[in-house]
Amino acid sequence: MQIDRTGQPADWLADAPLFTAWQRFLHADAAPFTIPGHKRRASTLDPALGRLLDADVPLHGGADTVRLSGGVLREAEARAAALWGADLCRFSTGGTTHTNQVLCLAVGRPGDEVLVARNAHRSVLSGLALAGLRPTWLPVDLDPRTGGPLGISVATVEAALAAHPQAAALLLTDPSYLGTRSDLPALIGAAHAAGMPVLVDQAWGAHLGFAAGQPAHALALGADAMVTSAHKGLPAFSQASLLLARTERLDPDRLDRAFEATHTTSPAAAILASIDAARAHLASPHGGAALTRVASLVGRARARLRAAGLLVPGPEDHAPGRFDPLKLVVLLDGRADGLDVEQALLAAGLPVEMADRRTVLAQVGLVDDATTIGRLVDAILGAVADPPVGHPGDDPAAAGMTQGTATRHDVLPPQRLTPRQALFAAYQTVPRGQAVGRVSAELVAPYPPGVPVLVPGEEVTRGTLDALDAAMAAGTRIAYAADPTLATLQVVIDARP
Ligand SMILES: Cc1ncc(COP(=O)(O)O)c(C=O)c1O
């Protein structure tokens, strides 16, 4: 980021109409008789509460008029569409959770089939349930060396296209949680040749495509739509997400209707303005420069960690464009217990995005610098200097489950009901041993990142339970299950569709 020590706004912010409108409202001498109820005067109740709420400006009756007559959101979205090469862009305050649901609601009709990569986030599952779509799951290839996800192979997609030519869309998640990418041009080319739109959950790749020599984003690689969490890859507010689409194979009115049907009617302008500002930064030379600088710092961090004998995958281990250069993933390879490393990092004031017994995943942002990244590397090296000998998380085969893909299965379990049918089905709670062979009523996912291992409507198999056990043994939190110990599971009583 550009730092202006004079206190003047950075030059690139002048190109951010929604940010400018948000800021104008902050400085206006107004006594609004609109929502939000704090009226930006919560400091009269308590100064700390005021600090919390003072940045909260509504879009309606704040950054714009109640009637949105200024069109600042539309203008900001149009600029983002132009930057990403999209025909349509919407800014969401509901995270990529919301924008994934929008994509599902905008393709096909209830009962239609969709081809879905099995590393889909739980928000895709909720989108499928809302839209009544029938997923055909595509297994993700794993890296035998690291156990992490590699991506969906072209052969997998071609076979699925041949077997399911009537499917309404191909839904991919790219990059993976660990920074790996599929051969998107080949996958998209195959789907388009079959007349199928490709929708990409690029939640972890908002920064992709804006620095020379760094991987391109999904739209540039031919996707029909992508959704991305501005708050993950860019300096933006939590919950900030973009939906970007091309309309050759997708209906813009369906996208808009699906978006409006599921978005709040009171969006926070601060969140939306932060997307606008992040876009303006990317569009300026400062964006590319920051990406290049941070990628180089992460490259140096990888080199230091590798020199200490740690396994640290990077772009050089993959085909060009198939690894996010900003991703810092450390595989401890038996050198230390990742949960101990995480504790040491927490004690040093360096919380990380994810840690399990064999992995530490640090989310690096454009505002990181040599000091913050250096502190992180020093602390990791300090924590592995005196390693315990071996630990239960050493098995690379277990890693796929814990690190963002549910494809440890050789054969994916049958999807006996749609996620929507399972959501509304009568269910009962049974001891886990009795759940095998029954149909799951619930979604169970190691978190972070929330990639389901057990999907509603899917048959519960021994392989699934083993995989969840492996994730628990690796120290990963099992989320969303009614019984987080997994001693019992909720299954559908009558699994006839
Ligand atoms: C692949 C993927 N998609 C979507 C989401 C949801 O994004 P958000 O947190 O912006 O709602 C996540 C969150 O981690 C994710 O990992």
The ligand as a MOL file (V3000), in Angstrom:
LIG
                    3D

  0  0  0     0  0            999 V3000
M  V30 BEGIN CTAB
M  V30 COUNTS 16 16 0 0 0
M  V30 BEGIN ATOM
M  V30 1 C -13.4670 -21.5300 -0.8850 0
M  V30 2 C -14.3090 -20.6340 -0.0410 0
M  V30 3 N -15.4360 -20.1240 -0.5710 0
M  V30 4 C -16.2310 -19.2990 0.1250 0
M  V30 5 C -15.9140 -18.9440 1.4180 0
M  V30 6 C -16.8320 -18.0280 2.1730 0
M  V30 7 O -16.2960 -16.7520 2.1280 0
M  V30 8 P -16.7400 -15.5970 3.1510 0
M  V30 9 O -16.0320 -15.8690 4.4280 0
M  V30 10 O -16.2930 -14.3560 2.4400 0
M  V30 11 O -18.2160 -15.6730 3.2920 0
M  V30 12 C -14.7500 -19.4400 2.0100 0
M  V30 13 C -14.3840 -19.0600 3.3870 0
M  V30 14 O -13.3850 -19.4250 3.9280 0
M  V30 15 C -13.9360 -20.3210 1.2660 0
M  V30 16 O -12.8280 -20.8650 1.8000 0
M  V30 END ATOM
M  V30 BEGIN BOND
M  V30 1 1 1 2
M  V30 2 1 2 3
M  V30 3 2 2 15
M  V30 4 2 3 4
M  V30 5 1 4 5
M  V30 6 1 5 6
M  V30 7 2 5 12
M  V30 8 1 6 7
M  V30 9 1 7 8
M  V30 10 2 8 9
M  V30 11 1 8 10
M  V30 12 1 8 11
M  V30 13 1 12 13
M  V30 14 1 12 15
M  V30 15 2 13 14
M  V30 16 1 15 16
M  V30 END BOND
M  V30 END CTAB
M  END
